[in-house]
Amino acid sequence: MVVTWTNLPPYVSDCYRWRWYYYYYYRYRSYCGSTRVQNMPVNNFQAVLMTDGQFAFVKFIYPDINWFYEDYTKAIFEKFVSSSIRYGMPVAGYSAGDGSDDRQNTYYNMQTTGKSVMADLDTVVGNTGEAGIWMFRLEENSGQGTAPLQCYQWAKKEYAHYSEKLSMVNLEPCPCSMNQAWRDLWFRFKLSIQDYTRDKICFRTAFRINNLRRRCCYSYWWQSYGSLLVGSPNGGHVVDDTRPNSEEYGYQKCCIESSNMCQLFYVLLPSSDCEGYNPPRWRTNRGDPHLVTLDGLNYTFNGLGEFTLLDVDSGEMQVQARTRKVSDTSKATVFSSVAIQLVNHSLTQVNLKNGTEEELEVFINCTMIDIGNFTNDTSTHSLLSDTVLLSRPENNSFQVTYENGITVSTKALKGALSISFAVPVTFENRTQGLMGVFNNDKSDDLTPSNGAPIPETSSEGDIYHQFGMTWMVTNETTIFCYQAGESYEIYNFPDFTPMFTDNITFANATLQAAAEALCGSDMSCLFDTAQTGDLSFGEATLSEKIASDRATSDLDNFPPKITGPRSHKVDRGVLTTITTNVSDANGDTITCQLETNGSTSANLSQASGDEYNVDILINSISEELNLKLIAQDTNDARSTYQPVIEYCPCENGGTCASLTASELEEASS
């Protein structure tokens, strides 16, 4: 860019203030008269701005400087013009205009500034080696370009790679709330500076597909806490495990160092909303085994032996559980071991260690492994394929997660195992066993291995004999490992008859009173306390039930859904309204609030039912209005809606053009 100044006279608009200066400098001349202005000497000079997007320079060209000398010598001029009153005097140099006067690249005064020797600018040799010509560099980058340019270059380089990989996969959508993300074991949180900040917390899919993972981020800001963040600058995005450094570089250049390039990053690595998300079914089987089918039917089964808990696709995946007596004389049983196997995969078995209440042993293909180094972070094992992940959330628990989405969790409490399942809805109509037929219909959950389902209202005795015992495995179908001295026969007792929950008998009235005070009407807690004579055992059963119910509630509860226009045009001084619809899939009561970054130009009102209106009236030319509508349900799940406000401050009949599609995309960031 070239800027040229021609016929530039001295500054003359404040003659009175500078009358002494003009008096001495021009020696009694009628400087402020119109005739003098027309006949005064003039200067001509030029500035040339140059950039290639990485480097920027300015060249000053002074070919013709005619004033600032007259008849007095430079020495006399300096006598009357002290350094303290040079405001308004001619200067040479440049300034970024941002107050940063401590670096040469943003602020520089040539040595002649404010002095009479500026008259020599056209004859003195500049730093270019030519008379009257100076050149200066205006930036400080390392030679790699500005952040926006580096962002663009990164996107251009990586576009083909990500486009090809994303076209080959279909990644799961994000959970709709942070609570769902915590409970859905397909998504895992790992503490890192990328995934845990002051503003957000992020989860990643446990398994990668074509080396890609889904990254989902949620707000940590108290008013929108737990709401899903979508898009720039804080939303989650696709992650490529083979390119962590490249993605970190791209985010740094596009979203942190640049002010308006972040959307380009998300074009390459898209953010996900939760459209189409279906939480898995979470079910926990606990205590003197109290089971919950995948469809949610509760029942108690006290068989003594090894049983098929879950059969997927007629044997493609088997989860079998082993029980033992609570005591030698007890008529109740508890889970003591679980074995899991997929066809053509290694067997994983988790046992409650003999003689302990809360210690576990883990076997892979009948070989015990050391679990001391496992943590809540998932990891593989050399005896397993990389389609199986192991983790140890607590010292007394262990999780096995499969690439098909199923997780089996075990926890040792009071000498019994609780066994929990997370099963994706993709397995509907593909399961059988003690966990029932997964089809959202409880009426066929009690289907035996050899016949038609029995009614869900059947007595506990009928459930035991006509349903549960039919799922006892045989010597040929068991998948359990037997150590030296063990066999199928020492674990399986088809003739065992337990006590049923409809015949609860306490050892004494004191225990019964304490149990009723602890358990209330919860039959599993009452039964387990009666059978074991141990109030703490009943308390552990109740605790596991409460934890399981909370996990199920968190997974099943969706935050409110807010729909409204993506953008809204506002003219100065004109009242306009954004109409939104706020609904809740669970039928919860919703409360809404409006955040306006301190502005009083917008107000929220409930029009009717699910309809909420945001009224906007802006009168200030310089108003910056950022709207965020936050909806919260009675279970503390939140969602946000943040439209782009197209503000037109035009006056006197002026109009503003609407944003183009690309401009709207950029503004959404």
URKA-V558889 format. One record per backbone hydrogen bond with DSSP energy under -0.5 kcal/mol. CO is the residue of the C=O (numbers start at 1). NH is the residue of the N-H. If there is no record, write none. Layout:
BEGIN
co:nh
CO:NH
CO:NH
END
This chain:
BEGIN
co:nh
1:49
3:47
4:6
5:45
7:9
8:43
12:15
14:18
16:19
18:22
19:23
20:24
21:25
22:26
23:27
23:28
29:31
30:33
33:37
34:38
35:39
36:40
37:40
43:8
44:64
45:5
46:61
47:3
48:59
50:57
53:146
55:52
56:138
56:139
57:50
58:136
59:48
59:61
60:62
60:134
61:46
61:63
64:44
64:66
73:77
74:78
75:79
76:80
77:81
80:82
82:85
83:86
86:89
90:114
92:110
94:108
99:101
100:103
103:106
103:107
106:96
108:94
110:113
112:115
115:118
116:119
117:120
118:121
120:123
120:124
124:132
126:129
130:126
130:133
132:62
133:128
134:60
136:58
146:150
147:151
148:152
149:153
150:154
151:155
152:156
153:157
154:158
155:159
158:162
159:163
160:164
161:165
162:166
163:167
164:168
165:168
166:169
176:228
177:181
178:182
179:183
180:184
183:185
184:187
186:206
188:204
192:196
195:202
199:220
199:221
200:197
201:218
203:216
204:188
208:210
209:212
211:241
212:209
213:239
214:205
216:203
217:229
218:201
219:226
221:224
222:225
224:227
226:178
227:219
229:217
229:236
231:235
237:215
239:213
239:241
240:243
243:247
244:248
245:249
246:250
247:251
248:252
249:253
250:254
251:255
251:256
252:256
252:257
254:261
261:264
261:265
262:265
262:266
263:267
264:268
265:269
268:270
270:238
273:174
274:277
280:282
281:283
281:423
283:421
285:419
286:290
287:289
287:335
289:291
289:301
290:286
291:299
293:296
297:293
299:291
303:305
304:493
305:323
306:473
307:309
307:321
308:434
309:435
310:319
311:432
312:316
312:317
313:316
316:343
317:312
318:341
319:309
319:310
320:339
321:307
322:336
322:337
324:334
327:330
331:499
332:326
334:324
335:417
336:352
337:322
338:350
339:320
340:348
341:318
342:345
347:365
348:340
349:363
350:338
351:353
351:361
353:356
357:415
359:353
361:351
362:369
363:349
364:367
366:368
367:364
369:362
369:371
371:374
375:392
377:375
379:390
381:384
385:388
387:403
389:401
390:379
391:399
394:397
396:412
398:410
399:391
400:408
401:389
402:405
406:402
407:409
407:422
408:400
409:420
410:398
411:413
411:418
413:416
416:413
417:335
418:411
419:285
420:409
421:283
422:407
423:281
424:427
425:428
427:430
430:313
432:311
433:436
435:294
436:438
437:439
438:429
441:444
442:445
445:447
446:448
446:454
448:451
452:448
455:458
459:463
460:464
461:465
462:466
462:467
463:467
463:468
464:469
467:470
468:471
469:472
471:308
474:478
481:483
483:486
488:491
488:492
491:493
493:496
500:503
501:504
508:512
509:513
510:514
511:515
512:516
513:517
514:518
515:519
516:520
519:522
521:523
522:526
523:527
524:528
525:529
526:530
527:531
528:532
529:533
533:535
534:537
534:538
535:539
536:540
537:541
538:542
539:543
540:544
541:545
542:546
543:547
544:548
545:549
546:550
547:551
548:552
549:553
550:554
551:555
552:556
553:557
556:558
560:562
561:563
561:583
563:581
566:644
568:646
570:648
571:574
576:616
577:579
578:580
578:614
580:612
581:563
581:583
583:561
584:587
589:634
591:632
593:630
595:628
596:599
601:617
603:615
605:607
605:613
608:611
610:582
611:607
611:608
612:580
613:605
613:615
614:578
615:603
616:576
618:573
620:623
623:625
624:626
625:627
628:595
628:630
629:631
629:641
630:593
631:639
632:591
633:636
637:633
639:631
641:629
643:645
644:568
644:646
645:647
646:570
647:649
648:572
651:654
660:664
661:665
662:666
663:667
664:668
666:669
END
